[in-house]
Each structure stands twice: as structure tokens, then as C-alpha cells.
Amino acid sequence: MNPSTASNVHAFDKRLLARMIGALGDDKTIGRTALEFGQVFSEFLPDILRAEIGHDIAIGYAGFRTGLRNNLIAALGDGVLLSDVSLRNWCADFQIGCDSPVLITLVEALLGAEPTSIEEPQPRALSEIEIDVAVPIFDKIAEVLRTAVNAAGGFEPVVGRPHNSAERLRPDAAIEDVYAASIDMTIGLGPVLSTFSLIVPQSALLKTEIVFPKGAGQAHHLKTEWTEQLEEQVRRSAVMLEARVRLESLTLNTISRLQPGDVIPFHDGQDVRVEVNANGRDLYLCEFGRSGSKYTVRIKDTHGSEQDILRHIMS
């Protein structure tokens, strides 16, 4: 290529190329598909969740946004739980995001609190136990989506374990971002109103024909044991316990001279008092002891009821 020819070569417009290959649509077309998604979720998801968890969940369409996918994900902000999802023959890589306040409220409700009495939590990162509880919510959202899109083969969506937005890996700069749309839905439990979003490449949305499932809501009116399973899942989650024992007070001079083999007596003379906690929350007052070859603690008192302890651990 000679210099005169090279001067006439210009970079191809990225947006124009995306439109030519069906990866970028106009807002009117994307908005119509987003609205149809919103109608499906509004009609069918409340019945599914109500039958599963025993509480009224309000679902409503909140609009759509378009842009590059990574920017749309970043715009969800902090205190959001994200999951990477794929559905064969429809879209190999899309995301579901949900604000944390409604998920925190759901945990409180499953532990026996009346939703109308729960104060709206502040957005925050969720604990592993709270994420365990949120997993079925993401599964149900993906299930409703599967019934609404024209994906051949009847494949089930593959829903990745949700993760806090702060823990999401940064996008690889070497991989070109794609144009996508964020379909936003309100999700409310009691006085708490949050948002969940579907972030889908426009290349998939432009090929999508929404099918309204017939009788899907009635089928999910059948009673299930999902609530019991969630509560059992919470109770069976492994929690790291820590025990604190008070030792005799020593001067700084003495402490600085301690060497391997030196002994520090317990503060208590007979029944050694031990405070047991998890996640920084005190749970039990115990006494130090021994059983066979193992040192143990015997519980003498608790910091609250069973429900209080569960909330302490998960908060």
C-alpha cells in the first residue's frame, strides 16, 4: 500500500458495523422487546415466588437502558448481586443483577419476621449464607425468561452462583465489549422496593420473539417445599466459630519479655468463662473444659433466641 492509498483508509464506524451484523438495534425495537419481557415477568413471576416463599412479591416493569454491556453492569452500582447466565440456542452470556435490600428482607422474612415490620436495609455486600438464599430467586428469574424466549431445544438455563458486584472481575481490555440492553424490573417485599435487571446483548434481543406462557402461573400455584428447603439450607450452612478467653492482666514490661514455654494463667480461678462468637457477633457464654483428649466449651447462656442468633450470624 503506497502512502497516497494509505491516507484514504479510515477506521470503520463501530456502531455502523454493529448495526450491519445485527448486534445493535434502534431504541424503539429494543424498547418493544424489553416491554414484552416486563409484561411476562410482571404476570408470571409474582405467582411463582408467592407459591414458593409464602409472601407477596410485587413485580413491575421499570424501563430499559442501552449501551455497552460492561458500562451497564457498572451502572448497577455497589450492593448488587450479579450472576452470569447462559441459555443454549438463545444467548451464551448474559447477566442477572438484583439489589441487595430486597434479598436481605427476604432472609428476614424466611426467619419469621413480618415483612411489613422490616425497616428497609441499606445496600451492602451479602454474606455467603444470604447468597445461598438468593440463589433460588435468580433461578426463578431465569426460569421465567426461558419460558418467554424462542430458544429451540427446550434447554434449561445455566445460572452461575451469584456474587457481590465488588467481587466481579474487571473486564478484559483485550476483549471487545458488546452492545447490550438492561431490562429493569422493580421487585418489592413489604415496604422494601428494589430492582432486578437483565443485561442481554442486543444481538440476542433483536432475534427474540417473546412467547407468553400459557397456564404458567396456575402450574406454580401447587404448593412446594421451597420455603422449608431455604430455611434448612440456612440452618445447615457452615459457620466459623471463635472463642475468647480472658487471661490474667500483665504489665507491658512482662508481656514484652515472654518467651516460648512461658505460661499465662486464665483470669478466672475455677470455671473459666469463654465468649463464643461468629462473624464478630457474640452468641454464647460458655465455660472452658475438657472431654477426653479434646478441650471443649460448655454452653451456659445464649445471647438471644434461636432467631436472634441466626440474624446475628447473617448480618
N, C-alpha and C positions, 0 to 999 in steps of 0.2 A: 504494500500500500504506500503510494507516494504521498508527500506532505499535503498536496492540494486535495487529494481524496480524503485523507485523514481529517482535514479541517471540516469536512461536510458530515462526519459521523457524530451523531448525538445519542445520548442515552435514551432508551425507550421509556416513555412515561409509565411508571409502575402501576398507577391506578387504571390507566387505559388498558394495559396488558391484562390486569386482573379482570376487568370487565369483558375483555375479548375471550378469556378462557373460562368464564362463568364463576369466578371467585369473588366478584364484587357486584352487588346489585344496587338499585336505587332505593331510597328510604321508603317509598310507597310500597314496593314489593316486599321488602323485609318487614315493614310495619304490619302488613296484612298477615303474613305468616306468624309474626310474633303475637298478634292479637288472637289468632286462632289457637296458638299454644296456650295463651292466657285463658281462653274460654274453656279449653279442655281441663286445665289444672283447676280452675275455679269450680267446675262442675263435678269433677270426679275425685280430686284429692281430698277434700274435706270428709267425704263419706268413708274413704279408705282409712284415714287417720283416726276419725271418730270411732270406727269399729275396732280399730287396733288398740288405741290408748285409752278409750273411755272418756275423752274430753272433746269439747267442741273446738275445732281448729278453723279459723277464718282464713280463707284464701282469696286473693283478689289480684287482678292484673294491674301492674304499676307502670307499664310502658316499656320502651326498649331504647337501647343506645348502640351506636355503631362505632367502629374504629378498629385499630389493630388489637389483636387478642391480648397481648401482654399488657397493653395500656388499660384495657377494660378490666383485666384481673387486678391490676394495681389500683384501679379506681375504687375497688370494693373496700379498700382501707384495711385498718387493723381490726382485731376482734372478730374476724370472719373465719369460718371453717370451710376449707376447699377440698374438693375431690376430683380426681381425673377419671373420666368415664369414657368407655368406648361401646359402640353398638355396631356389630358387624352388619355390613350392607347398608349402613346409613352414615355413620361418622366414626372414624377411628380414634378421634381425640377431641373431646370437649370437656367442659368443666361445669360442676355444680358448686355454688357457693351459698352459704347461709350465715346470716348474722348470729352472733353468739347469744344475745339476750333471750331469744325465744327458746333456744336449746337449754340454757340454764334454767329457765322457768319450767320447761318440760321435766327436767330432772327433779325439781322441787315438787311438781305435781305427782310424779310417779312415786315419790317418797311420802305422799299423803297430804301435802299442803293443798289448800283450796286455791285454784288459780286466781280467783278474783281478789284474794288477800295478799298475793305476792307483789312486792314492790318491783318495779322494772329494774333489772340489773344493768350495770354498766357493761359495755362491750369489753371483753377481755379474752385472753387465750384460755382454751379449755383444757382441763386435765384429761388424762388418759381414760379415766372412768366416764367422764362426761362425753368424751368422743365415742366410747363404746355405746352409750345410749343414743347418740346421734346417728350412728351407722344405719339403723333401720329407716330413719327418716330419709336419708339420702337414697336408700334402696327403693323406697316407695315413690319418691320423685322420679327416679329413673324408670321405674316400672310403668308409671302413667305415661311418661314420654314414649316408651316402647310401644304402648298400645295406640299411640296417636300418629306415629310416623309410618311412612310407606316402605319400611325395610323388609325386603324379601327374606324368607328362610325361617322366620319365627325365632330368631336367636335372642337370648337373654342379654341384657346389658352387663358389662363388666365394670363394677364400681370400685375404684381404688379406695383404700382406707382414708377417710378424711384427715386433714392435717391443718394446724393453725396457719393462717396466712403468713405470719412472721417466720415460719419454718420452711416456707416454699423456696426451692432452689431458684437462684436468679436465672433468667433466660440465657441460653447460649447465644452469644452475639454472632456466632458463625451460622446460625440457623435463621433463615429469613422468616419474619413474622407474617401472619396471615390476617386478612380482613375477617372480622367476626361481628357478631351482634350479641349483646347482653339482653336477654329477656327477663325482666324483673317482675317478681310476684311478691305481694305482701303475704305474710304468714303471722297470724295472731293467736295468742293463747291468753285468755283472761284479759287483763289490761295491757299486756305486752304486745306490741306490734313491731315486727321485724321484716326483713326482706330476704328472700332467696332468689338466686339468679342462675339462669342457664347461659353459659357463654359458648356459643357454637360458631364455627367457621361459616361464613356466608356461602361458601361453595356447597355446603350440605343443605343449608336453609333454602337456597334457590331451587334445589331439586326436590324439596319436600312437599308432599301433599298430605295435609292433616286429615286424619280419619277419626271421627268421633266414635269412640267405643260404644257399642250397644249393650246396655244392661250391666256395664262395668260397675256402676255404683251399687246396684242391687246385689251383685255377686259378693261384694265385700261387706255387706251387712251381716254376713254369717259371723257368729262370734268366734274369735280366735283367742289363743293364749299368749298373744304377743306381749301384753302388759306384764303378765306374770313372768314371762321369759326375760323381759328387760330388768324387772326388779331382781330376779335371780342372778342375772348377769352382773348387776351392780354389786350384789352381796358376795359373789364369788370372785370378784376382781382381787388380785394380789396387791397388798399394801405393805410397804416397808415401815416397820415399827422401830422406834428408838426409845431407849430407856435412859433416864438421867438419875444419877445417884449423887447426893451431896457428900462431899468429903470434908474432913477437918480443915479449918482455916489455917493457912500457913503464911508466914511473912514472905515478902518478895525475896528477901535475902536467902531464906531457906529454899524457896522454890528454885531460885537460880542455881543452887548447889546440888539439886537432886541428881542422882546417878542411877544407871541401870541396877536393879536389885533393891533400891530403897523402897520403903513401904509407906503409903499414905493411908491412915485409918479412915473408916467411914465416919460421917458426922454423927449418925445415930448409934447409940450404945447397944441396943438389943434388936428390935425389929427395924431393919434398915429400910427406910422409906424410898420408894422408886417412883418417878413420874414417867409414864409411858405416853408417847405422842406419835402422831403420824402427820406428815405434811405440815409440821410446825404447830399442830393443834393438840393440846393435852386431852387425852382420852380416859386414862385410868390412873388411880392411885394404888400402888402395889407395895408389897413387902418383898425384900430380897430373900432368896432361899436356895435350896439345892435338892435335886431329885436324882439319886444315883450318882452318875459321873457328870451330870449336867447342872449348871447353875440356872436358876429359874426365878420368875417373879410371880407372886400370888396376888390376884386382884382383890383389893379391899373395898374400893369405891369407884364409881364412874363419874365422868363429867357430863351428866345429862342422860337422856333416854336413848334407846336404840336409834330413833330417827334423828336425834340431835347429833349422835356420833357419826352417822352416815353423812349428814350435811357438813359436819366439821371436816371429815376426810376429803370430801369432794370439792369444798370451797377453796 
